[in-house]
Amino acid sequence: MKTVQISLNSIGKVKSFVNAISQFDYDFDLISGRYVIDAKSIMGIFSLDLSKPIDLAIHSETDLDDVMEALKPYIIE
């Protein structure tokens, strides 16, 4: 599992983020405080405070290069 911080501060970013990760078969969780939601759930994402950075847990050990490339626009460095 790998965890990165992402920013989803607009409706357009949320929609494109879900489209980007939906192409992968792995599980993705968004963690904000004590809440953990499925990152592929648009409704779940909108239940979070999107004004702050969110932790994204990627449940995969293989092909992380492809996933990280798809997540580049959202990752906070």
DONU-315338 format. One record per residue (C-alpha): residue number from 1; residue in one letter; x, y, z. Coordinates in Angstrom, 2 decimals. Example, Ala and Ser with C-alpha at 12.3 -4.5 7.8 and 13.67 -1.06 7.14 Angstrom:
<pts>
seq,type,c1,c2,c3
1,A,12.30,-4.50,7.80
2,S,13.67,-1.06,7.14
</pts>
This chain:
<pts>
seq,type,c1,c2,c3
1,M,0.00,0.00,0.00
2,K,1.17,3.51,-0.80
3,T,-0.27,6.75,0.55
4,V,-0.06,10.17,-1.11
5,Q,-1.68,13.52,-0.39
6,I,-4.00,14.89,-3.04
7,S,-6.08,17.99,-3.61
8,L,-9.61,17.82,-5.05
9,N,-10.70,21.43,-4.69
10,S,-13.22,21.65,-7.56
11,I,-16.09,19.64,-9.00
12,G,-14.21,19.19,-12.28
13,K,-11.17,17.82,-10.45
14,V,-13.31,15.31,-8.54
15,K,-14.93,14.04,-11.75
16,S,-11.63,13.71,-13.63
17,F,-9.97,12.08,-10.58
18,V,-12.68,9.40,-10.34
19,N,-12.42,8.77,-14.10
20,A,-8.62,8.46,-13.83
21,I,-8.60,5.91,-10.99
22,S,-11.58,3.93,-12.24
23,Q,-9.41,2.50,-15.02
24,F,-7.43,0.56,-12.38
25,D,-8.71,-2.60,-10.66
26,Y,-7.10,-1.75,-7.31
27,D,-8.87,-0.40,-4.27
28,F,-8.35,3.28,-3.46
29,D,-9.39,4.86,-0.15
30,L,-9.58,8.55,0.69
31,I,-8.78,9.35,4.31
32,S,-9.82,12.65,5.84
33,G,-9.58,12.78,9.61
34,R,-11.51,9.80,10.93
35,Y,-13.42,9.25,7.69
36,V,-12.36,6.62,5.15
37,I,-14.31,6.40,1.90
38,D,-14.01,4.59,-1.41
39,A,-12.10,6.94,-3.73
40,K,-14.12,5.71,-6.74
41,S,-17.35,7.02,-5.18
42,I,-18.18,10.54,-6.34
43,M,-20.90,10.87,-3.69
44,G,-18.48,9.73,-1.01
45,I,-15.87,12.27,-2.09
46,F,-18.38,15.11,-1.87
47,S,-19.08,14.14,1.76
48,L,-15.49,15.13,2.66
49,D,-14.04,18.58,3.37
50,L,-12.44,19.25,-0.02
51,S,-10.83,22.53,1.07
52,K,-8.05,20.55,2.76
53,P,-5.56,18.00,1.39
54,I,-6.79,14.40,1.54
55,D,-4.74,11.23,1.97
56,L,-5.17,8.67,-0.81
57,A,-4.32,5.07,0.07
58,I,-3.49,2.94,-2.99
59,H,-3.94,-0.76,-2.23
60,S,-1.44,-2.17,-4.72
61,E,2.23,-3.03,-4.78
62,T,2.50,-3.52,-8.54
63,D,2.21,-1.09,-11.47
64,L,2.44,1.92,-9.19
65,D,4.20,3.86,-11.95
66,D,1.03,3.86,-14.07
67,V,-1.13,4.86,-11.12
68,M,1.23,7.65,-10.06
69,E,1.31,8.99,-13.63
70,A,-2.51,9.12,-13.70
71,L,-2.57,10.87,-10.30
72,K,0.03,13.53,-11.15
73,P,-2.46,16.41,-11.55
74,Y,-3.88,15.79,-8.08
75,I,-0.82,15.01,-5.96
76,I,0.46,17.68,-3.57
77,E,4.25,17.77,-3.54
</pts>
